[in-house]
Amino acid sequence: MDFTAEKKESENNSANNPEIAHQTLDSSSQLASALDSSSKETEERQSRELKAGLHPLKNKFVFWYTRRTPGVRNQTSYEDNIKKIVEFSTVEGFWVCYCHLARPASLPSPTDLHLFKEGIRPLWEDSANCNGGKWIIRFKKVVSGRFWEDLVLALVGDQLDYGDNICGAVLSIRFNEDILSVWNRNASDHQAVMALRDSIKRHLKLPHSYVMEYKPHDASLRDNSSYRNTWLRG
Protein backbone atom coordinates (compact mmCIF):
# COMPACT_ATOMS: atom_id res chain seq x y z
CA MET A 1 0.00 0.00 0.00
CA ASP A 2 1.43 3.41 -1.01
CA PHE A 3 0.66 5.64 1.98
CA THR A 4 2.81 8.49 0.57
CA ALA A 5 0.96 8.68 -2.74
CA GLU A 6 -2.41 8.90 -0.98
CA LYS A 7 -1.13 11.69 1.25
CA LYS A 8 0.17 13.72 -1.74
CA GLU A 9 -3.13 13.29 -3.59
CA SER A 10 -5.03 14.58 -0.56
CA GLU A 11 -2.71 17.59 -0.28
CA ASN A 12 -3.15 18.40 -4.00
CA ASN A 13 -6.94 18.23 -3.70
CA SER A 14 -6.86 20.66 -0.78
CA ALA A 15 -4.62 23.09 -2.65
CA ASN A 16 -6.92 23.12 -5.71
CA ASN A 17 -10.14 23.50 -3.73
CA PRO A 18 -10.35 26.61 -1.49
CA GLU A 19 -13.38 25.24 0.38
CA ILE A 20 -11.54 22.04 1.31
CA ALA A 21 -8.47 24.07 2.29
CA HIS A 22 -10.62 26.33 4.51
CA GLN A 23 -12.24 23.31 6.17
CA THR A 24 -8.80 21.80 6.74
CA LEU A 25 -7.57 24.99 8.42
CA ASP A 26 -10.67 25.11 10.63
CA SER A 27 -10.18 21.47 11.62
CA SER A 28 -6.50 22.09 12.37
CA SER A 29 -7.35 25.09 14.55
CA GLN A 30 -9.96 23.10 16.46
CA LEU A 31 -7.51 20.24 16.95
CA ALA A 32 -4.79 22.60 18.19
CA SER A 33 -7.22 24.19 20.65
CA ALA A 34 -8.36 20.77 21.91
CA LEU A 35 -4.77 19.58 22.32
CA ASP A 36 -3.84 22.74 24.24
CA SER A 37 -6.79 22.26 26.60
CA SER A 38 -5.96 18.58 27.04
CA SER A 39 -2.33 19.45 27.79
CA LYS A 40 -3.35 21.88 30.54
CA GLU A 41 -5.69 19.31 32.09
CA THR A 42 -2.90 16.71 32.01
CA GLU A 43 -0.46 19.08 33.72
CA GLU A 44 -3.00 19.86 36.44
CA ARG A 45 -3.70 16.15 36.97
CA GLN A 46 -0.01 15.30 37.19
CA SER A 47 0.56 18.15 39.65
CA ARG A 48 -2.20 16.87 41.94
CA GLU A 49 -0.85 13.33 41.80
CA LEU A 50 2.70 14.44 42.58
CA LYS A 51 1.46 16.38 45.60
CA ALA A 52 -0.29 13.21 46.74
CA GLY A 53 3.02 11.33 46.61
CA LEU A 54 2.06 9.32 43.51
CA HIS A 55 3.90 8.77 40.23
CA PRO A 56 1.79 10.20 37.36
CA LEU A 57 1.81 8.63 33.91
CA LYS A 58 2.06 10.77 30.79
CA ASN A 59 -1.42 9.60 29.74
CA LYS A 60 -4.53 8.42 31.52
CA PHE A 61 -5.68 4.98 30.36
CA VAL A 62 -8.82 2.84 30.40
CA PHE A 63 -9.12 -0.95 30.28
CA TRP A 64 -12.13 -2.25 28.32
CA TYR A 65 -13.51 -5.76 27.87
CA THR A 66 -15.52 -7.30 25.05
CA ARG A 67 -17.09 -10.74 25.07
CA ARG A 68 -18.62 -11.24 21.65
CA THR A 69 -21.30 -13.71 20.69
CA PRO A 70 -19.80 -16.06 18.09
CA GLY A 71 -21.23 -15.45 14.62
CA VAL A 72 -22.77 -12.04 15.46
CA ARG A 73 -20.91 -9.15 13.83
CA ASN A 74 -23.31 -6.20 13.58
CA GLN A 75 -21.96 -2.90 14.91
CA THR A 76 -24.78 -2.28 17.39
CA SER A 77 -24.16 -5.53 19.23
CA TYR A 78 -20.41 -4.87 19.25
CA GLU A 79 -20.80 -1.43 20.85
CA ASP A 80 -23.24 -2.82 23.40
CA ASN A 81 -20.74 -5.51 24.36
CA ILE A 82 -17.85 -3.11 25.09
CA LYS A 83 -17.59 -2.78 28.86
CA LYS A 84 -15.37 -0.30 30.68
CA ILE A 85 -13.43 -2.08 33.42
CA VAL A 86 -11.26 0.53 35.12
CA GLU A 87 -9.20 3.67 34.49
CA PHE A 88 -5.86 4.77 35.94
CA SER A 89 -3.38 7.62 35.60
CA THR A 90 -0.51 6.71 37.97
CA VAL A 91 2.03 3.92 38.27
CA GLU A 92 0.43 2.87 41.54
CA GLY A 93 -3.05 2.89 40.01
CA PHE A 94 -1.88 0.77 37.09
CA TRP A 95 -0.46 -2.00 39.26
CA VAL A 96 -3.56 -2.09 41.45
CA CYS A 97 -5.70 -2.53 38.31
CA TYR A 98 -3.41 -4.89 36.44
CA CYS A 99 -2.85 -7.29 39.33
CA HIS A 100 -6.61 -7.87 39.56
CA LEU A 101 -7.23 -8.43 35.84
CA ALA A 102 -7.83 -11.95 34.55
CA ARG A 103 -4.85 -13.37 32.68
CA PRO A 104 -5.21 -14.12 28.95
CA ALA A 105 -5.00 -17.88 29.45
CA SER A 106 -8.16 -17.79 31.58
CA LEU A 107 -10.28 -15.78 29.12
CA PRO A 108 -12.80 -17.55 26.85
CA SER A 109 -12.85 -17.25 23.07
CA PRO A 110 -13.79 -14.91 21.46
CA THR A 111 -12.82 -12.17 23.91
CA ASP A 112 -11.08 -8.81 23.44
CA LEU A 113 -9.19 -6.93 26.15
CA HIS A 114 -8.53 -3.29 25.24
CA LEU A 115 -6.16 -0.71 26.72
CA PHE A 116 -6.78 2.78 25.32
CA LYS A 117 -5.94 6.32 26.23
CA GLU A 118 -8.72 8.13 28.06
CA GLY A 119 -11.26 9.68 25.70
CA ILE A 120 -10.71 7.11 22.93
CA ARG A 121 -13.18 4.25 22.61
CA PRO A 122 -11.96 0.98 21.05
CA LEU A 123 -14.08 1.49 17.93
CA TRP A 124 -13.01 2.01 14.32
CA GLU A 125 -15.44 4.94 14.06
CA ASP A 126 -14.09 6.87 17.07
CA SER A 127 -12.82 10.29 15.97
CA ALA A 128 -9.29 9.45 17.17
CA ASN A 129 -9.27 6.13 15.29
CA CYS A 130 -11.22 6.71 12.08
CA ASN A 131 -8.22 7.90 10.03
CA GLY A 132 -5.84 5.37 11.53
CA GLY A 133 -5.17 1.67 11.49
CA LYS A 134 -3.45 -1.07 13.43
CA TRP A 135 -0.41 -3.29 13.44
CA ILE A 136 -1.36 -6.93 13.94
CA ILE A 137 0.81 -9.58 15.60
CA ARG A 138 -0.31 -13.21 15.79
CA PHE A 139 0.92 -15.50 18.56
CA LYS A 140 0.49 -19.04 19.75
CA LYS A 141 -1.79 -19.09 22.76
CA VAL A 142 0.89 -20.38 25.13
CA VAL A 143 3.04 -17.24 24.74
CA SER A 144 0.49 -14.46 24.14
CA GLY A 145 0.16 -13.55 27.83
CA ARG A 146 3.82 -12.62 28.16
CA PHE A 147 3.83 -10.54 24.98
CA TRP A 148 0.60 -8.78 26.03
CA GLU A 149 2.15 -7.82 29.36
CA ASP A 150 5.29 -6.51 27.64
CA LEU A 151 3.15 -4.46 25.25
CA VAL A 152 0.99 -3.05 28.06
CA LEU A 153 4.08 -1.96 30.01
CA ALA A 154 5.57 -0.31 26.92
CA LEU A 155 2.32 1.53 26.18
CA VAL A 156 1.68 2.69 29.73
CA GLY A 157 5.31 3.74 30.13
CA ASP A 158 5.26 5.70 26.84
CA GLN A 159 8.14 3.60 25.52
CA LEU A 160 6.98 3.15 21.91
CA ASP A 161 8.13 5.55 19.20
CA TYR A 162 5.61 8.16 18.00
CA GLY A 163 3.71 7.65 21.24
CA ASP A 164 1.38 10.60 20.62
CA ASN A 165 0.21 8.83 17.45
CA ILE A 166 -0.80 5.70 19.39
CA CYS A 167 -4.42 5.26 20.49
CA GLY A 168 -4.26 1.95 22.31
CA ALA A 169 -3.75 -1.79 22.09
CA VAL A 170 -5.97 -4.87 21.93
CA LEU A 171 -5.54 -8.50 22.92
CA SER A 172 -7.93 -10.71 20.94
CA ILE A 173 -8.44 -14.20 22.32
CA ARG A 174 -9.38 -16.59 19.52
CA PHE A 175 -9.82 -20.34 19.25
CA ASN A 176 -6.57 -21.27 17.47
CA GLU A 177 -4.42 -18.22 18.22
CA ASP A 178 -4.26 -14.94 20.11
CA ILE A 179 -3.74 -11.62 18.34
CA LEU A 180 -2.18 -8.40 19.59
CA SER A 181 -2.88 -5.16 17.76
CA VAL A 182 -1.60 -1.62 18.28
CA TRP A 183 -3.86 1.15 16.99
CA ASN A 184 -2.51 4.44 15.65
CA ARG A 185 -4.18 7.70 14.61
CA ASN A 186 -2.91 8.24 11.07
CA ALA A 187 -2.66 5.41 8.55
CA SER A 188 -1.35 7.78 5.86
CA ASP A 189 1.77 8.79 7.83
CA HIS A 190 4.06 6.12 6.39
CA GLN A 191 7.07 7.14 8.47
CA ALA A 192 5.15 6.92 11.75
CA VAL A 193 3.49 3.64 10.75
CA MET A 194 6.79 1.94 9.94
CA ALA A 195 8.57 3.43 12.97
CA LEU A 196 5.81 2.05 15.18
CA ARG A 197 6.29 -1.41 13.66
CA ASP A 198 10.03 -1.31 14.38
CA SER A 199 9.42 -0.05 17.91
CA ILE A 200 6.94 -2.85 18.65
CA LYS A 201 9.39 -5.47 17.39
CA ARG A 202 12.16 -3.96 19.51
CA HIS A 203 10.17 -3.81 22.75
CA LEU A 204 8.65 -7.27 22.31
CA LYS A 205 12.08 -8.62 21.30
CA LEU A 206 10.72 -10.08 18.08
CA PRO A 207 13.14 -11.15 15.34
CA HIS A 208 13.62 -8.53 12.62
CA SER A 209 12.22 -11.06 10.14
CA TYR A 210 9.02 -11.56 12.17
CA VAL A 211 6.05 -10.77 9.92
CA MET A 212 3.54 -8.21 11.19
CA GLU A 213 0.44 -7.05 9.32
CA TYR A 214 -1.10 -3.59 9.01
CA LYS A 215 -4.70 -2.72 8.23
CA PRO A 216 -6.35 0.74 8.07
CA HIS A 217 -9.63 1.03 9.96
CA ASP A 218 -11.51 2.26 6.89
CA ALA A 219 -10.65 -1.08 5.25
CA SER A 220 -12.00 -2.88 8.32
CA LEU A 221 -15.23 -0.89 8.02
CA ARG A 222 -15.58 -1.92 4.38
CA ASP A 223 -15.08 -5.65 4.91
CA ASN A 224 -16.38 -5.75 8.51
CA SER A 225 -13.26 -7.57 9.66
CA SER A 226 -10.42 -6.73 12.01
CA TYR A 227 -7.81 -9.25 10.95
CA ARG A 228 -8.68 -10.51 7.45
CA ASN A 229 -7.53 -8.92 4.17
CA THR A 230 -4.60 -7.02 5.68
CA TRP A 231 -2.95 -4.49 3.36
CA LEU A 232 0.67 -4.39 4.43
CA ARG A 233 3.12 -6.92 5.78
CA GLY A 234 6.50 -6.22 7.26
N, C-alpha and C positions, 0 to 999 in steps of 0.2 A: 504493500500500500504506500503511495507517494504522499506523505503528509505535507511535504514542502510545497508541492504543486497545488494542492487544495488551498493552502494558506495564501499563496500568491494570487490565485484566482479570486479569492474572497477580497483581498486587498485591492485588486484592480476593479472589481465591481463597485466597491465603496468609493474609489476615486472618481469613477465615471458617473456616479449617481449621487447628486448633492443630498437628496433626501436620506439615502442610506448612510451617507457620511455624517449627516446631522444626528441621525438616530444613534450612530455608533459613538459620537462624542457625548451625547446625553447619557448613554449607558455607561460610558467610561467615567463620567463625572459622578454618577450615582454610585458606581462601584467604589470609586476612590473615597467618597463620603462615608459609605458603609464600612469600608476597611478602617478608616480613621476612627470612627466611632467604636468599632470592635476593638481596635488597638488600645483605646483609652479604657474601655471596660476591662480588658485583660490586665492592663497595668494596675488598675484599682484592685482587681481580684488578687493578683499576685502580692500586692502590698499588704492586703488584709491577712493573707495566708502566712506571709513572712512574720508579721507581728504576732501571729498566733503560734509561732515556733514550728511551722510546717514547711515543707519543701515544694513550692508550686511548680507545676509543669508548664511548658510553653503554651499548650492547648488544653482545653477542657474536653473530655471524651465521654461517650455514651456507649455502653454495651447493649446490643439488641439481640433478640432471639426469634427465629422463625421455624415453626414446625409445619411443613406443608403437607397437604393431603395428596398422596401419590395420584398422578393422573389429572389433577386439577391445576390449570395454569392461567386462569383469567386474572386480570390485574386487581379486580376488586377483592377477590379472596386473598390474594397475596398481601395487599396492604392491610387487610383485616388481621392477618396472621402475624404481622410484625409486632413484637412486644418489647417495650423498653424494659430493660432489667435494672440498670443502675448507671449513675453518672459519677465522675470523679475529676478532680483538678489538681491533686497533689500526689506526691510519691506515696505518702502514707495511705491516702484514700484508694490509690490503685491497688496496693497489696491487700488491703482489707477486702476489696471487691474480688480481686482475682483469686485469692485463696479460697473463696466460697463458691466459685463457679464450677460447674460440672466439667470434668475433663473430656476431651473429644472422644476417647474410647468408650465412654459411657453413654454417649448421645445416640439416639435412634436415627435411622435413615428414612426419608431425607430431612435433614435439619441444617439450618444455617445459623452461625454465630457471627454477629457483626460488631466491629469496633469502629466507630466513626466520630469525627470531631463534632462537638456540640453545634447544633443548628443545621446539620446535614443528615437527612434521613437516608437509609440504605435503599434508595429507589432510583432507577434510571432517570426518572422524570424530575427529580429534585433539581432545583435551579443550580446547585453547585456541581451536579453530576451530569446534567443533560448534554453538555458539550465535551464530556470526557470519555474515558474508557477504563479498561482494567487489564493488568497483567495477570495471567493465569498460570498457576504452578500445580501440577498433578503429583500426588504422592501415594505410595502404598499406605494402607491404613495403619500399619504398625509403627510408622515413623511420623505421621502427620502431627501428632500432639507436640512433639519436640519442636518441629519447624514452626508451628503456630505460635508457641510460646516465644520463640526467638523473634518472630515477626512482630508480635504484640509489643515486646520490650523495645524493639527498634523504633516502632511507630510512636509509642508513648514517650520515649526518650528523645524524639526528634533526631534520630540518627540517620535516616534515609535522605539521600540527595534530593534537592528540589522539594523539601518538606512542605512548603506553603502550597504546592501544587497537588498534594496528596489529600484525599477526602477521607479515606478509611480503608479497612481491610475486612475480608470475609473468609470464614472457614465453612466450607460446604461439605457436610457429611453425606456420602453417597454409598450405594450398596457395594460396589467393587473397588472404590477408591475414595480418597478425600482430596478436596481441591482448595487451595489458597488463592485468593485474588486480592490485588492491591488496586484501589480505584484512584484515578487522578482526574483533575479538573479539565484538562485541555488535550484532547486527542490529536489536535493538529500541530502541537508543539513537538516536533520530531526530536529535537535535542533533549527536551525534558523527559519525553517518553523513554528514549533509549538510555538516558542517564539513570532513570529510575530502575530500569531492568538491571543494569550493571550493579547498582547499589543493593538491590534485593539479593542478587546472586552473592555479592560480597558478604552481606550480613548473615545470610543463611548458610554461608560456606558451601555453596553449590559449585560444581565444576564449571569452568568457563564454557564447556561444550553442552551444558545442560539446556535442553530446549524448553523455553517458555513461550506462551502464546499471548497475543494482545487482541482485544476486541473493543471497538468503540461502542458506547451505549446506544447510539442511534441504530447501529446494526442489530443489537439485541432487541430493540423495540420492533424492528422490521420482521425479524424471524422468531420473536418471542422465545429467545433462548439465551441463556447466560454463557454457555460453554461450548456450543456447537458452532461450526462455520466461522472459526476464528480467522482474522485477516492477516496477522503478522506473526511470524515465528522467529525466535532468536535467543 
